[in-house]
């Protein structure tokens, strides 16, 4: 039974690892988006476009984290409403 659980866990981990976007994939997506806006590499405008996309992604990540954290009443669990 232990071997079956271990195999099932390994298969689940392998399946979920394919759902992660790497930094290199984000970079390629961002570069393509900036090119679609008309910016050309290398250039200051292209770099600013990449920077803005990265900052937007970071802000979105912070917003999602804060929203998740607030639903549990804060980082230590104080102020739970249930």
Beta strands, then each sheet from edge to edge (+ up, - down):
end
